[in-house]
């Protein structure tokens, strides 16, 4: 099943104009869906109202899980299942557990962060790739507005608002979304 959604796409030529446009448009009550830039723009996340990522907390939890799995595996095998007397050393030699524990901590944290990022971003297998304007990876700055989330403005009002903030062009883009 698929449905057609309409988006308003504002194209800007300069990153400073884009930042001031974002602030101005948000003050007027319009909701910006996304901004696409050819390079990182300092200060765009707070201007768009994007909250700080919780990915570091997820990484810590995955790392702690990896450390727990590594220590449990090593203590169970060397301490209980197959205790070995190696040169009179203790059955649970914790200093020798450090390399494996470190490696599993890093492995779990890295794989967990990649999986979490893909799920949170909707970039997994089968994700629909939408390119609102191909120039966004070259030299243009793009603001995308979901017309369904900006029903308090008509298309003409929103277009004039975007052009008044310095957009070089404003286009309507219809996207077929598959469910």
Secondary structure, DSSP 4 states (H G I P E B T S, - for coil): -EEEEEEEEEEES-HHHHHHHHHHHHHTT----EEE-SS--TTHHHHHTPPPP-HHHHHHHHHHHHHHHHHHHHHIIIIIIS---STT--SS-HHHHHHHHHHHHHHHHHHHHHHHHHHHHT-STTPPP--S-GGGGTT-EEEEEEGGGGTTS-HHHHHHHHHHTT-SEEEEEEEEEE-
